[in-house]
Amino acid sequence: MTEPTPSPLDARIAELATGFALGDLAEGELRELYDLLRNDDGSGAHAARIAWETLGTVTDIRSQVSSTFQDTLAHRLSHETSRSGGFTARLLGRLGFRAPTLHPVEAPPAPVKLRIALWLLIAAGLGAILTGVIALIWTQTHRARATVTGLHGSAAIGGQALTPGAEVDHRSLVVKAGGNLTLAWDDGSIATITSGDHDSEAVATVRSNGLALLRGQVAIHGRSGFTVVLPDRTGQITQDDTQFAAEVLAQRSFIGVTRGAVHDDKYKKLLQQHDGTGPHGPFRWQWSWDENSGTLASGNDSPSDWRYTGVIAWSDLNDVVRFTCTTTPLIELKAIPGQLMVSVDGKEHQRLILPGSPLLATPLALRQQDHSTLMVAVGELALTIPLSASITGYHVNIMGKARVQTTSFHPLPTPIKK
């Protein structure tokens, strides 16, 4: 079987590749080979394959030629009387011999390609310098910066304690549990960072036009463009003199607007007065409560998460305080000095025995999560009650001389006090 005859183009590619391997190509031939390899009509890959095979063959042949043969050839050529042939001169050059020269001449000017490459290199260097200068100027004029205008408790940035008047940059800042930190931006926006449940640190990062909140709660009174970045959404003020709050609990974020307008990018929704969004979507961020009762989102779907906090002050061992939660089945919390009983549909679900003197004031915290659980915390003790339906309100019944100071009852996050 005879081998197929290569096309003239394939033969030319192989010839150019061989010359390239031997170092014999002139400038025009190098350009021709380059154009064949970079052809955009689909033949470039074919040309590259032929060139690669040819280069491999030439390399194999050169590696298999013994050094003895090369030495013999060099010896014979060095004793020839005529070295004027072009091939002989090039071969001698590759073997390390130089043919006698006539007269020294000045070096030719740099090739156009080299001059172009040099100018490109200079232009690239100038471009990099210019880019660096622009970046430096932009960083200095747009860098993250806010000023501490208020501090209760302890807060730090980069391991260094913050004090009123200190400047806060882009480093991560931490507000200790129970504390709050107030920051002011150059545009007049103000943010107060606190721990949402007062049992963990709040973590945030200042940005040039806002704040990134990783954990905790922030209350904002800001101007248009101010942005709060949360783990699963971003809230951006679209109207000056806007008040809103945001909270992050276990990577779940909430936004609630008291006044103005905020755009929630997760739900593509413009939030206005009393609007809120959470992990389960938008809801009405409104509430009402007094010392003995509270109602959430009257006439609207209840939010998935809410919080109640209060303190029971005892006067007598016979005092009784009952919290009845509006849900089905009925959930009731019965508090007496030193104890808390939880009943579901009239049956006792769990009982907590409180340490210390029974007549000590008892802090009580309730929190619904994901429409599905109610977490009850009394002092240092806590329990979780599964829910089959959301709780939308509560009512307190007091027997005896006990007093209940309700400090909050609301959807998350905490509303901003006017």
Secondary structure, 3 states (H helix, E strand, C coil): CCCCCCCHHHHHHHHHHHHHHHCCCCHHHHHHHHHHHCCCCCCHHHHHHHHHHHHHHHHHHHHHCCHHHHHHHHHHHHCCCCCCCHHHHHHHHHHCCCCCCCCCCCCCCCCHHHHHHHHHHHHHHHHHHHHHHHHHHHHHHHCCCEEEEEEECCEEECCEECCCCCEECCCEEEECCCCEEEEECCCCCEEEEECCCCCCCEEEEEECCEEEEEEEEEEEEECCCCEEEECCEEEEECCCCEEEEEEEECCEEEEEEEECCEEECCCCEEECCCEEEECCEEEECCEEECCCEEEECCCCCCCCCEEEEEEEECCCCCCEEEEEECCCCCEEEEEECCEEEEEECCEEEEEEECCCCCCCCEEEEEEEECCCEEEEEECCEEEEEECCCCCCEEEEEEECCCEEEEEEEEECCCCCCC
